[in-house]
Amino acid sequence: MVLPVGHVLGPFFTDEHAEIPESVDIRLGEELISIPSGAYAVWAAAHGEPGVDSGMPRAATIAAAAQLVDEPDRWFDQLTARSLLVELPDTPQARQRFARSHRVLPLALGLGNSAEHPDRFIVGMVGAPAVTLPASAFLAWMFGHRYPSLWQTCENVVNTTQLMIGAEVDPAAVLADVITLLSPLLVHGCACLDRRTDG
């Protein structure tokens, strides 16, 4: 599946009569990257669609963006070259490589759990719950900003996860839960992906 990397900061206009922005700014690590509107259409399409739980492959991402811009495949390749898009193969080895080179940052609010489902946690905005997470993915989402990579986050939330669910779990299992829920987290703006830090 294709995953968008970076935190969008919005469009940038220089002409008061312009119909489309000159560029869109995306923060990637400590870097601020300005991309053309055409590239942004492809980057936005890579977030997927509400109600679709799995990420889109390259062909579907390009097809969705083609409804908005010309030459979406060219923009796709440019975004990949700038590390703003990642194609993630569905293998444990690829997932772990991805987790060691990226991290997940929380962007929404934690809305807690419920008496009926104490092992499920909701994230979103007040009055607008968006995604329900198991304890493992919720802890990784909540503490993602504290660790240099997603893999280190998964390693560090294992003990707390085990206490919460009353069963043994390992970092690979936590990562599998996170990867499964990345698409809904991204499409609802509850999280963004970033490159790993050197901390």
Residue pairs with C-beta under 8 A, 6 or more apart in sequence:
1 54
1 55
1 56
1 57
1 87
1 88
1 90
1 183
2 46
2 55
2 56
2 57
2 58
2 61
2 85
2 86
2 87
2 88
3 46
3 55
3 85
3 86
3 87
3 88
3 182
3 186
3 193
4 43
4 44
4 46
4 47
4 84
4 85
4 186
4 193
5 28
5 83
5 84
5 85
5 86
5 102
5 192
5 193
5 194
5 195
6 26
6 27
6 28
6 33
6 43
6 84
6 192
6 193
6 194
7 26
7 27
7 28
7 105
7 107
7 192
7 194
8 24
8 25
8 26
8 40
8 43
8 44
8 192
9 24
9 25
9 26
9 27
9 32
10 24
10 25
11 21
11 23
11 24
11 37
11 40
12 21
12 22
12 23
12 24
12 25
12 34
13 21
13 22
14 22
15 22
20 37
21 37
22 37
23 34
23 35
23 36
23 37
24 34
24 35
24 36
24 37
24 39
24 40
25 32
25 33
25 34
26 32
26 33
26 34
26 35
26 43
26 84
27 33
28 83
28 84
28 194
28 195
29 194
29 195
29 197
33 82
33 84
35 43
35 79
35 82
35 84
36 75
37 69
38 69
38 70
38 71
38 72
38 75
39 75
39 78
39 79
41 65
41 68
41 69
41 72
41 75
42 61
42 62
42 65
42 69
42 72
42 75
42 76
42 79
42 85
43 79
43 84
43 85
44 65
45 56
45 61
45 64
45 65
45 68
45 72
46 56
46 61
46 85
47 183
47 186
47 187
48 55
48 56
48 183
48 186
48 187
49 64
49 187
50 184
50 187
50 188
52 183
52 187
53 180
53 181
53 183
53 184
54 183
55 88
55 182
55 183
56 64
58 76
58 87
61 72
61 76
62 72
62 73
62 76
65 72
65 75
65 76
66 72
69 75
76 85
79 85
80 86
80 87
83 195
86 98
86 102
86 193
88 94
88 95
88 98
88 179
92 172
95 175
95 176
95 179
96 151
96 172
96 175
98 150
99 149
99 150
99 151
99 154
99 175
99 178
100 149
100 150
100 151
100 196
101 149
101 195
101 196
102 149
102 150
102 193
102 194
102 195
102 196
103 144
103 145
103 147
103 148
103 149
103 150
103 153
103 193
103 194
103 195
103 196
103 197
104 140
104 141
104 144
104 150
104 153
104 178
104 182
104 185
104 191
104 192
104 193
104 194
105 144
105 145
105 191
105 192
105 193
105 194
106 123
106 141
106 142
106 144
106 145
106 190
106 191
107 189
107 190
107 191
107 192
108 123
108 124
108 125
108 130
108 188
108 189
108 190
108 191
109 123
109 124
109 125
109 126
110 121
110 122
110 123
110 138
110 142
111 121
111 122
111 123
111 124
111 126
111 129
112 121
112 122
113 119
113 120
113 121
113 122
114 120
119 134
119 135
119 164
119 165
120 132
120 133
120 134
120 135
121 132
121 133
121 134
121 135
121 138
122 129
122 130
122 131
122 132
122 133
123 129
123 130
123 131
123 133
123 138
123 141
123 185
123 190
124 130
124 131
124 188
124 190
130 184
130 188
130 189
130 190
131 181
131 184
131 185
131 188
131 190
133 141
133 177
133 181
134 165
134 177
135 161
135 164
135 165
136 157
136 161
136 165
136 169
136 173
136 174
136 177
136 178
137 174
137 177
137 178
137 180
137 181
139 157
139 160
139 161
139 164
139 174
140 150
140 153
140 154
140 157
140 174
140 175
140 177
140 178
141 178
141 185
141 190
141 191
143 153
143 156
143 157
144 150
144 153
144 191
146 153
146 156
147 153
147 156
147 199
148 196
148 197
148 198
148 199
149 196
149 197
150 175
150 178
150 196
151 171
151 175
154 171
154 172
154 174
154 175
154 178
155 171
157 174
158 169
158 170
158 171
158 174
161 169
161 174
162 168
162 169
182 191
182 193
184 190
185 191
186 192
186 193
